[in-house]
Amino acid sequence: MPHTELTPDPIAFLRQQIRTVPDWPEPGVQFRDITPLLANPRAFRVLIDQFVHRYFDLRPDAIAGLDARGFIIGSVLAYELNVGFVPIRKKGKLPFTTVQETYELEYGSATVEMHTDAVKAGDRVLLIDDLIATGGTMMAGKRLLERLGAEVIEGAAIVDLPELGGSKRLRGGGLKVFSLVAFEGH
């Protein structure tokens, strides 16, 4: 499709750019790989435009991105909306005073953290990641932001895997959730 034509169905177009890798990282898992979407300049622009159009009038005070793919989308979206970007990192990656949140994984637990001065009380923050699976990472990010007094206006992702129950858990935990594409299966 030449670059001068409009994309008639941007969501279908984005869905086509997401590669499914069977049996990775373990047998039975259908891994949804967004790297082809990021590598295609047209698809990446369509992706960011979808989020910009959704959040332009909501005017968050900041975008918080979850380590690591949430950094890619979140920082570009923050730039486009002319707001700050807050990285929520895996434990041990930030140099200043942090607040931490530990959450459960299928086998064990993980911890994410952010700087204590990354947001202030009353800030309206959009939390973003590439994918919602079980919802644990996004819920941990929400708790961190709220602990510092921010209001998380929504949790956003490119892909939702509804069969894993994450978006349902997040909604049950009081977080509005938005995703562009849903894939059945793991």
C-alpha positions as CSV (number, residue, x, y, z in Angstrom):
1,M,0.0,0.0,0.0
2,P,1.6,3.3,-1.0
3,H,2.2,5.8,1.9
4,T,-0.1,8.3,0.4
5,E,-3.2,6.2,0.9
6,L,-5.2,6.3,4.2
7,T,-5.3,3.2,6.3
8,P,-9.0,2.3,6.2
9,D,-9.0,0.1,9.2
10,P,-6.1,1.0,11.5
11,I,-6.8,-1.7,14.1
12,A,-6.9,-4.5,11.5
13,F,-3.7,-3.0,10.0
14,L,-2.0,-3.0,13.4
15,R,-3.1,-6.6,14.1
16,Q,-1.5,-7.7,10.8
17,Q,1.8,-6.3,12.0
18,I,1.9,-8.4,15.2
19,R,3.8,-11.6,14.7
20,T,2.7,-14.8,16.5
21,V,5.6,-17.0,17.6
22,P,4.4,-20.4,18.6
23,D,5.8,-22.3,21.5
24,W,7.9,-19.4,22.9
25,P,9.2,-19.0,25.6
26,E,7.7,-22.5,26.3
27,P,5.6,-25.1,24.6
28,G,1.9,-24.1,24.2
29,V,2.5,-20.4,24.4
30,Q,1.6,-18.2,21.4
31,F,3.9,-15.2,21.9
32,R,2.6,-12.0,20.4
33,D,5.6,-10.1,19.1
34,I,5.2,-6.4,18.5
35,T,8.7,-5.8,17.1
36,P,7.5,-6.0,13.4
37,L,5.0,-3.3,14.3
38,L,7.7,-1.1,15.7
39,A,10.1,-1.8,12.8
40,N,7.5,-0.7,10.2
41,P,7.5,3.2,10.2
42,R,3.9,3.4,8.9
43,A,2.6,0.9,11.4
44,F,4.5,2.6,14.3
45,R,3.0,5.9,13.3
46,V,-0.6,4.4,13.0
47,L,0.0,2.8,16.5
48,I,1.0,6.0,18.2
49,D,-1.7,8.0,16.4
50,Q,-4.3,5.7,17.8
51,F,-3.1,6.4,21.4
52,V,-2.7,10.2,20.7
53,H,-6.3,10.5,19.4
54,R,-7.6,8.6,22.4
55,Y,-5.7,10.7,25.0
56,F,-5.4,14.1,23.4
57,D,-8.5,15.5,25.1
58,L,-8.1,13.6,28.3
59,R,-4.8,15.5,28.9
60,P,-2.9,13.4,31.4
61,D,-0.2,15.1,33.3
62,A,2.2,12.3,32.6
63,I,2.6,9.0,30.9
64,A,4.1,6.1,33.0
65,G,5.6,3.3,31.0
66,L,6.3,-0.2,32.3
67,D,9.7,-1.7,31.7
68,A,10.6,-2.2,28.9
69,R,8.2,-2.1,25.9
70,G,6.0,0.4,27.7
71,F,9.0,2.8,27.5
72,I,8.9,2.7,23.7
73,I,5.3,3.5,23.3
74,G,5.0,5.7,26.4
75,S,7.9,8.0,25.7
76,V,6.7,8.7,22.1
77,L,3.2,9.2,23.3
78,A,4.4,11.6,26.1
79,Y,6.3,13.6,23.5
80,E,3.3,13.8,21.2
81,L,1.0,14.9,24.1
82,N,3.7,17.3,25.4
83,V,3.7,15.7,28.9
84,G,6.4,14.1,31.0
85,F,7.4,10.4,30.9
86,V,7.8,8.3,34.0
87,P,9.7,5.0,33.7
88,I,8.5,2.2,36.0
89,R,11.5,-0.1,36.1
90,K,12.5,-3.6,37.2
91,K,14.1,-3.5,40.6
92,G,17.7,-2.2,40.9
93,K,17.7,-0.1,37.7
94,L,17.0,3.4,39.1
95,P,19.7,5.5,40.7
96,F,17.6,7.8,43.1
97,T,15.3,7.1,46.0
98,T,12.6,4.7,44.9
99,V,9.3,3.2,46.0
100,Q,8.8,-0.5,45.2
101,E,5.9,-2.9,44.5
102,T,6.3,-6.7,44.4
103,Y,3.8,-8.8,42.5
104,E,3.2,-12.5,41.9
105,L,4.2,-14.3,38.7
106,E,3.2,-17.7,37.6
107,Y,6.4,-19.1,39.3
108,G,7.7,-16.7,41.9
109,S,7.5,-12.9,42.2
110,A,9.0,-9.7,40.7
111,T,9.4,-6.2,41.8
112,V,9.1,-2.9,40.0
113,E,10.0,0.5,41.2
114,M,10.0,4.2,40.4
115,H,11.6,7.3,41.7
116,T,9.8,8.9,44.7
117,D,9.7,12.3,42.9
118,A,8.4,11.0,39.5
119,V,4.9,12.1,40.2
120,K,3.2,14.3,42.7
121,A,-0.1,14.1,44.5
122,G,-3.0,14.9,42.2
123,D,-1.2,14.1,38.9
124,R,-3.4,12.4,36.4
125,V,-1.3,9.6,34.9
126,L,-1.8,7.2,32.0
127,L,-0.1,3.9,32.6
128,I,1.0,2.0,29.4
129,D,2.6,-1.2,28.4
130,D,2.8,-3.3,25.2
131,L,0.6,-6.2,26.4
132,I,-1.8,-7.3,29.2
133,A,-1.5,-10.9,30.1
134,T,-2.2,-11.7,33.8
135,G,-2.2,-8.0,34.7
136,G,0.3,-8.3,37.5
137,T,2.8,-5.7,36.2
138,M,0.2,-3.1,35.4
139,M,-1.5,-3.5,38.8
140,A,1.9,-3.1,40.5
141,G,2.5,0.1,38.4
142,K,-1.0,1.4,39.4
143,R,-0.2,0.8,43.1
144,L,3.1,2.6,42.9
145,L,1.6,5.6,41.2
146,E,-1.3,5.8,43.7
147,R,1.1,5.4,46.6
148,L,2.7,8.7,45.6
149,G,-0.8,10.3,45.3
150,A,-1.3,10.2,41.5
151,E,-4.6,9.3,39.9
152,V,-4.2,6.6,37.3
153,I,-6.7,7.6,34.6
154,E,-6.4,4.4,32.6
155,G,-4.2,1.4,31.9
156,A,-3.4,1.1,28.1
157,A,-1.8,-1.6,26.0
158,I,-1.4,-2.5,22.4
159,V,-2.4,-6.2,23.0
160,D,-4.8,-7.8,25.4
161,L,-4.8,-11.6,26.0
162,P,-8.3,-11.9,27.6
163,E,-8.0,-15.6,28.2
164,L,-5.3,-15.0,30.8
165,G,-7.7,-12.8,32.8
166,G,-5.5,-9.7,33.3
167,S,-7.8,-7.0,31.9
168,K,-10.6,-8.5,34.0
169,R,-8.5,-8.5,37.1
170,L,-7.3,-4.9,36.5
171,R,-10.9,-3.7,36.1
172,G,-11.8,-5.6,39.3
173,G,-9.0,-3.7,41.0
174,G,-10.4,-0.3,39.9
175,L,-8.4,0.4,36.8
176,K,-10.0,1.4,33.6
177,V,-8.4,-0.6,30.8
178,F,-7.9,0.1,27.1
179,S,-6.3,-2.0,24.4
180,L,-6.1,-1.8,20.7
181,V,-6.1,-5.5,19.8
182,A,-7.2,-8.7,21.6
183,F,-5.8,-12.1,20.8
184,E,-7.5,-15.3,22.0
185,G,-5.2,-18.0,23.4
186,H,-2.0,-17.7,25.3
